[in-house]
Structures are given as C-alpha cells and as structure tokens.
C-alpha cells in the first residue's frame, strides 16, 4: 500500500516513500514543504494546484505521487530563479495588480509561464482562453489578462 | 478530499494489466490520465482496492496513422497530444474541434482520449464524437483483443461493454472518403464545463447539397444519442431552413433527454435543435473540407 517515488522537483532529485494514495499536491506540500502549490477544490476545477510535470501544466490534485516517479516536477518556487521569462510574468502580475490574496496566483503562474516562455504573442481572446482554467475570487480577472498580455509582449506597456 | 487507501500497480504491458485486473476480480480500476478517475477517488465516490496504471506501457501513448489513413489513438495518448497532432487535424478535424470543449488545456495535458471514452460520462463530448465517426474500439482481455463498433461500446450511464478484466487499448477512426464537414457544438454553463447538451455532426458535402449526414448528441441520454430520424431528413437535402426545421422536429421527437438541475428534457430538446442549426450554418460557410 506504499512505495518509493523518485522524482526531480525543481531540479533536485528527491527520493520519497509514500502511501500509494498520496496525491502529488500532498507530496509537494507535506513531504517536501513546498507550500507554494495550493489546494482549492481538490477535483481539478479551480487550477490553484497547477504544477509542471515534464514541462507541461497539470493539476497536482489529480495526479498521484506514484505517477511522477522518474519524472520532472516544477512548482511555483522554481519561477524567477532561472531566467527572464518567468521573472517577466511575475513582474507583470505585480505591475498590473493581478493578485490580491494570492491564493490562486501560483496556479495562474504555472499555467501561464509556458506561454510566456514560448515567445508567442496572444490576442485578447487567446489570453482569455489561456486563463479560463483557473479561478480567482478576488481580482475579477481583468488584471490577470492584462498581465498576461503584457508579459507576452502582446501589448505596449505604458512608460513609467 | 483524499482517496481511500488502495494498492497501486504499474502495468508493464497490456497482458500484465489485464492479468492484474483479473487478479483483483472486479476490485481494480484502470488508471490512464486519471482526470476523470481522480476526482471520483478524491471524493470517495469510487473506492477501488487497486489501481492499475497503464500510463507507461510501451506504445500505449501512440497517435498514428494506420492502414487506409485510419487514425489510431492508444490508451495512454493524452487529449493534448491528439489535439496537437497534425494528422488528426488534417484527417479528422471534428475530433480537434470537440477537444477544445473538453475541460481545459491543463486537464487535457494529462487526460486521455481513450480514458474519456471508457469512462462514458453521458455529458462528455468524446463519446458522441466517437459514435458520429463510427469509431472502432480495440478491447484487450485475457484472450487477446477484440474490436467493438462505437454503437455497441456505450451501454448505459458511465457503462461500456468492457468486462471487469478488460481495458480499452486503442480507438480507431477511419476518415470517411469524400468531402465531409465536421462540426461540434455544445451548450455549457461555462466554457470547459461538461455539456448540458452537445452535438457532434458530420455532413457529406456534394455539389448538389448534403449527401450523408451523421448526428450524435451528448447530454441527451444515458449513452450518446444518434439522431437517425434527423439524419434521414437532412440526407440529400439542401441543408436550408426548411430542411433544418424538419430535421429539428425529427430530433426533438426521437430524443428522450433527462430532466436535471442543468436543464429540463424540453430545454435539452430545444437546444439540440439550436445546435443543429449552428452546425449547419458552420458547414455552409466552408465547402473546402477534408478530402480523403
């Protein structure tokens, strides 16, 4: 009913031993003390648990820890530490007031950082589609869409 | 919101997977992408004794073009991989159109096409698409594989023809020959939600109007509902307002949709007619669809 899970988290190999039923979000938060990843709804709808597995955004509440054995996981703690793209996204969130309580923010950042890294610009419709899988109770979303458009270079930034 | 205890088994091969399913004698559930299963586990609506993970079986993640241009989607192929596949986009554009309505991209990055089909949620989009496309289901059991046509695969709410010791190994979609237009339309409370009611349509485009027509509704019954009476009306018609009116009447008459908090039976009947109109409008605007 339990077993080993060896996974690379934010570039560091971690050897864990967990119950078979352990969710990835719980491995990250409880075992590895990476509490940036949040658990909102517990069934994949709110997006606050979003992390990257092998470079791709997925819901950590709908992933078993066992499923990331031998895989690479990145959490919000990895953003802004290795390069321009994610730092640009976080700066854009800050400048545009795209967070208030901040609970949903790690999920949004992990959902959106691949888009920023891709170098693609987005139309407003594409930006709205991109954020549509993440729920925010505070901001009303406009500032988040603005931050994404700015971070992807899709709009002119007003001079300071 | 945590699963009850279960034993996790990672299957090394298709044979290993079915052997484990047999060993657990109905108390094991197949895990592919887990995007339908994990919510059930987290809410303890499902409490299997074991999960058999087929996600790493070599070859199961394959999306390929087989004999005669048939699209072959393996059990562990993610919805995102199918959505992005250039051959699928070229040969079966209806599938990609429908996938855009399935949850959100983050879910599709993990969820599988075959998993959605095997889960057989009455409100899910992909089962209706599979029926409209006359997909073939390759079922793996203890004695090997058998092939089941789409109209025999879905048997009731969340129920397919799969036995307890069988799994869906692959789905095959043969693009129809000729010039066809595929449209997927749905009514949902929010983008990405399950369909209140949806329609997967394929129209054969000829120089004299519509040829064959295939229409399947989701969210309108326990299994995908093929709208055969409406198909008969539209086949060989000009697809114009009069034909649509008659087809909508036929569709309303042949459906017996559920009443629930998302919509009454009459609402669902009315919306199927609306979706049929949208699908026809979409087809009218583009007569240069896939030629196989």
Contacts between the chains, C-beta under 8 A, distances in Angstrom:
chain1	res1	chain2	res2	distance
A	1	B	5	5.8
A	1	B	6	7.7
A	1	B	7	5.8
A	3	B	8	6.8
A	19	B	5	6.9
A	20	B	5	7.4
A	20	B	6	6.1
A	20	B	7	5.9
A	20	B	8	3.7
A	20	B	51	7.6
A	21	B	2	6.9
A	21	B	3	4.3
A	21	B	4	7.2
A	21	B	5	5.6
A	21	B	6	5.8
A	21	B	8	7.7
A	21	B	41	7.6
A	23	B	2	7.1
A	23	B	3	7.6
A	23	B	38	7.8
A	23	B	42	7.5
A	26	B	2	7.5
A	39	B	1	7.5
A	42	B	1	3.2
A	42	B	42	5.2
A	42	B	43	7.7
A	43	B	1	7.3
A	43	B	38	7.6
A	43	B	39	3.9
A	43	B	42	5.7
A	43	B	43	6.6
A	44	B	35	6.5
A	44	B	38	7.2
A	44	B	39	6.0
A	44	B	103	7.7
A	44	B	107	6.1
A	47	B	104	7.6
A	47	B	106	6.6
A	50	B	106	5.7
A	53	B	110	7.8
A	56	B	80	7.5
A	56	B	109	4.7
A	57	B	105	7.5
A	57	B	106	4.7
A	57	B	109	6.1
A	58	B	106	6.0
A	58	B	109	5.2
A	58	B	110	4.6
A	59	B	35	7.6
A	59	B	106	6.1
A	59	B	107	6.7
A	59	B	110	7.2
A	61	B	1	7.6
A	61	B	38	7.3
A	61	B	42	6.9
A	62	B	34	5.8
A	62	B	35	5.7
A	62	B	38	4.0
A	62	B	39	6.8
A	62	B	42	7.8
A	62	B	107	7.7
A	62	B	110	6.9
A	63	B	34	6.8
A	63	B	38	7.4
A	63	B	110	6.8
A	64	B	8	6.8
A	64	B	31	7.6
A	64	B	34	7.0
A	64	B	38	7.6
A	64	B	51	7.7
A	64	B	53	7.9
A	66	B	8	4.9
A	66	B	10	7.3
A	66	B	53	7.1
A	67	B	31	8.0
A	67	B	34	7.3
A	67	B	53	6.9
A	67	B	55	6.6
A	111	B	106	6.0
A	129	B	191	7.8
A	130	B	105	7.8
A	132	B	104	6.2
A	132	B	191	5.6
A	132	B	192	6.1
A	133	B	103	7.5
A	133	B	104	2.9
A	133	B	105	6.5
A	133	B	106	5.1
A	133	B	107	7.2
A	133	B	192	6.5
